[in-house]
Amino acid sequence: MTDFDELLIDAVRRRDFLYDKAMKGFRLPKLKTAGWREIANEVGGTEQECMRSWASLRDRFGKELRRLEAPSGSGAPKIEPWPLIDSMMFLREHVKPRRHIFWFKKVF
């Protein structure tokens, strides 16, 4: 956990068009580009660095959320909670687990 991560999370939280698919601006590339430019200036990084770091944080949040919501007795190991989980909980309703479909080849 770094100050950069905390600043980035806070900056993205205030720009819901970057993560909320229900927002009109979510599908507007110019608005998203402007948002990332503002964030980069605010946190002191490049646009690419901010987008890459955000993708990493968002992915980690999804993994941590699945781990937290694992049913009791699932064999999931008890490990120390990720320090940024509380800061990222605003994403909870926006991060949906993917449905896994397994294709099995029938053997005769």
C-alpha positions in Angstrom: 0.0 0.0 0.0 1.4 3.4 -1.0 0.2 7.0 -0.8 -0.1 6.9 -4.6 -2.6 4.0 -4.3 -4.7 5.8 -1.7 -4.7 9.0 -3.8 -5.6 7.1 -6.9 -8.4 5.3 -5.3 -9.9 8.5 -3.9 -9.5 10.3 -7.3 -11.3 7.4 -9.1 -14.0 7.2 -6.5 -15.0 10.8 -7.2 -15.3 10.1 -11.0 -18.0 7.4 -11.1 -18.1 7.5 -14.9 -14.8 5.6 -14.8 -16.3 2.5 -13.0 -20.1 2.7 -13.0 -21.5 1.2 -16.2 -24.9 2.8 -15.5 -23.4 6.3 -15.9 -23.9 8.0 -19.2 -20.2 9.0 -19.3 -19.0 5.4 -19.0 -19.2 5.0 -22.7 -17.7 8.4 -23.7 -14.0 8.0 -24.5 -13.3 11.7 -24.5 -14.8 12.1 -21.0 -12.8 9.1 -19.7 -9.6 10.4 -21.3 -10.2 13.8 -19.6 -10.9 12.1 -16.3 -7.6 10.1 -16.4 -5.7 13.3 -17.4 -7.2 15.0 -14.3 -6.3 12.1 -12.1 -2.8 11.9 -13.4 -2.3 15.6 -12.6 -3.9 15.2 -9.2 -1.8 12.2 -8.0 1.4 13.0 -9.8 1.7 10.3 -12.3 1.1 9.7 -16.0 -2.2 8.8 -17.5 -0.9 5.4 -18.5 0.6 4.8 -15.1 -2.7 5.7 -13.4 -4.8 3.5 -15.7 -2.4 0.6 -15.2 -2.3 0.9 -11.5 -6.1 1.3 -11.3 -6.5 -1.9 -13.4 -4.2 -3.7 -11.0 -6.0 -2.4 -7.9 -9.4 -3.2 -9.3 -8.3 -6.8 -10.2 -6.9 -7.3 -6.7 -10.1 -6.0 -5.2 -12.1 -8.5 -7.1 -9.9 -11.4 -5.9 -10.0 -10.2 -2.3 -13.8 -9.8 -2.5 -14.2 -13.4 -3.8 -11.9 -14.5 -1.0 -13.9 -12.7 1.7 -17.2 -14.0 0.3 -16.0 -17.6 0.1 -18.4 -19.8 1.9 -17.4 -21.2 5.3 -15.8 -24.6 5.0 -14.7 -23.9 1.4 -11.1 -24.6 2.3 -10.1 -21.0 1.7 -7.1 -20.2 3.9 -7.3 -17.5 6.5 -4.9 -14.8 5.6 -4.5 -11.2 6.7 -6.9 -8.8 4.9 -5.6 -6.6 2.1 -5.0 -3.1 3.6 -6.9 -1.3 0.7 -10.1 -3.5 0.9 -12.0 -0.9 2.9 -11.0 2.0 0.6 -12.1 0.0 -2.5 -15.5 -1.1 -1.1 -17.3 1.6 -3.1 -16.7 -0.8 -6.1 -18.5 -3.7 -4.5 -21.8 -3.3 -6.4 -19.9 -2.7 -9.7 -17.5 -5.7 -9.6 -19.5 -8.8 -10.6 -17.9 -12.2 -10.6 -17.8 -13.8 -14.0 -19.8 -16.9 -14.5 -17.6 -19.8 -15.4 -18.8 -22.2 -18.0 -16.8 -25.4 -18.4 -16.9 -27.4 -21.6 -16.2 -31.0 -21.2 -15.6 -33.3 -24.1 -17.7 -36.4 -23.9 -15.7 -39.5 -23.9 -17.3 -42.7 -25.3 
